Amino acid sequence: MKPLLTLILLILFLAAHPQNIGGTTGMFNTPTAHMQPDGTLMLGAHYLHKSIGSYPYGGYGPYDAMAYFATVSFLPFVEGQFRYTFMHAMRQHPQVDYFGDRMMSLRLQLINGNNKAWPSVVLGFEDFVSMAAFIIDASSPSYFASNYVVSSKKIRMGNVFADLSAGYGFNLSHALMGRSPARIQHDGLFGGMELSHRRFPGSGLMLEYDSRRFHAAMRLLLFKHLQLLAGFNADGDFSGGVTYKIQM
Amino acid sequence: MRWMLLILFALLSQLLLSQQGSNALQRMEEHGFENLQLVEEREGYRLIAFENRRYRYDATAINKLLSDSLLPADTLVLVMKYRNLPVTSFSIINNRLTDIRFDEHDAQRFKDSRLSNPSFRRLDLPLGIDYAYQLGNFDRWFLLALHATAGLEITLADGLGLQTAMAFPLFNNHDSNTYVRLHHLILTHDIRLPNHVWMSASAGLFGRNRAGFDLQWIKLLNQGTWAYGMQLGYTHYNELTGRAKFRQLENIPSFLYTFDIAWRWERYDLVAAISAGQFLYQDKGLTFNLSRYWGERQIGLQLAWTDEGKNGGFFVRWPFLYSDHGKPSGLRPRPMRSIPLDYRYVGNDQTARNYYTGETLIRRLREYDPSILRKKIR
């Protein structure tokens, strides 16, 4: 039993450039400036606690949610995502008993710091269609919109890697039109650190601040393709899920 | 005496040479390749043309030829065909690929060479699925019409093919088309013209229940880095069972014309394309497509602006099931080649729509693109 426990703990101390709870490349609920290898397709299903995926729909929420997503490294420096998110256990309504929310996200790597002295830098637009619609028409709903710039650097210390990230989420709508949507996913400073072991790429332990809350999380990469992600906020609320990676 | 020996040596060399060429063709035929031709043979050089219908993707066929030593070990040019029309040529020296190009040989040379193991009048039965779907809205979060499809495809002559398919409903909460029906019935003639110009002329019942004719024309420049062309079509609504329900707008004749231009970023096999003109529902405007190719896999983005409205989305072409379809025969069942997935932000709109004209060389031309093939050949 003890060797098995040791093995499990060892495996949990690992990491590479996996994706976050929203399905794009990142830590737990924060993006990083790393990119997946060119042509990586990630299909996943993540459970989002309402502290992460807040849906204040119809004045009743917030609700927990399930996010189903496909994320692709379209070019080595461009990542795109399509996500369909459902409210969980939502109060029944005469017209609405199951709410599905579509969103698209885009990440552009401006600076690639891999194997170089300087850090990587990424500009991200999450749920950019909703944000654009909200900028044009204030009545358009937007729950997961986020615009950010983030910088990341991976540092090696023997067999252990420390992956450090820091970024800033800005309110594009407020900057352009002076109004804000119901919620901005990353609003202000965010950052975190992930520890991983050289022999176990794709798995790791994370501690982060997502501009609202602290999270502690871990991920495990099995059979080079299957990622399990689990994390808790400071109140002990759980979010997590499964992702399958395909290399094209 | 010396002259006689020289003549005898030359004759023996020629005999041995032609034996090697014939052996290569025989090995390729045994492997299931068709429309084989030994177009040219001289010492240390052979020009062989063939068609691959055994493997779903042509790069797999080339890899097989190279790895299984099916080819003679000298300088060789392999020309890959589609419906017996030469499309792409591969230069190979000692079983190593040295160059790929869209074929530039004089078409007459292929017409003058003897054809062995022709693919004509052999029936393929592609089996697959077809679907329509809608995400949301609200309480109807996922609507799906799923059909199994069974088709027939046959090559009748050079470039001339007939294809048809029936659709069998499996599940449907999306629309009222819940009965067995004809999916498409299309006669297509692909034509190779000089200077990398291709034409496809089609007539019949196309996808989206449009009956009529369609003409496409494309010119490739700089080995496919640039391409320009046009499409002309005249169709009207036709649903043979007479049971389909359709919007009023569907029931009018449609004259479609588009002018197209495309550019390929060779490093990433990224193709940016613009089409402008009048689309299926008589809306005028343009579309912008950005497609990334990873061999036979394709993911792309599409934006459309016409006087019918604006829309955007993405599309995916994903290989379906196994890559080895087995040797072609008189009657060969096989899976359909790929599963398409198209997503539009506004689902059931009529912006910049087109009909499905079946498999044409122009539709599949990027599969023969030297840049895209090269990255998948070991």
Interface residues (C-beta under 8 A of the other chain):
Chain A: D38 G39 L41 V72 F74 L75 P76 G80 F82 Y84 F86 Q95 V96 D97 Y98 F99 G100 R102 V129 M248
Chain B: L135 G136 N137 F138 D139 W141 F142 Y268 L270 R292 W294 G295 R297 I299 L301 F314 Y343 Y345
